[in-house]
Amino acid sequence: MRWRRVSRWPRRSAGSATTSTRSCTAGPPTCRGYHPTFLYELIWDLGVAALVVWADRRFRLGHGRAFALYVAAYTVGRGWIEALRIDPAHHFFGLRLNDWISLLVLTGAVVFLVLSARRHPGRETPEELEALRRDRSGPTRPGPDVDTTTEITA
């Protein structure tokens, strides 16, 4: 469970000072710089789920746009949570590597949302969904009443 890590923070070795260089003697609640990022992410994810449900009901998202909206909203929150973190990470041009990945994924999700809305407005019709199921299942096999033992003579 993730909260166990928080309950044992900061770790102390036998009879000595804390092992972390950025440690606080009073523990997490009074330590400057400490944020319960797991809790923040949980709250953000619940908000993103509510946003996707609301947007799907309001705008009748289809053709994968609900998932793209989830990905876009999640990456925005991920950028916010990464900004709160104090652990060491790789930085490129002033941002953490995780932030760059989030920006890349956010851009892809927004591009998909825009292009999908232009190419396929609205939801899929039941006929379109049935045609997709038939196409993905491959060629149909003959049923039990079809005779497949006929020889071909040349």
Order of alpha helices (4+ residues) and beta strands (2+ residues): alpha-alpha-alpha-beta-beta-alpha-alpha
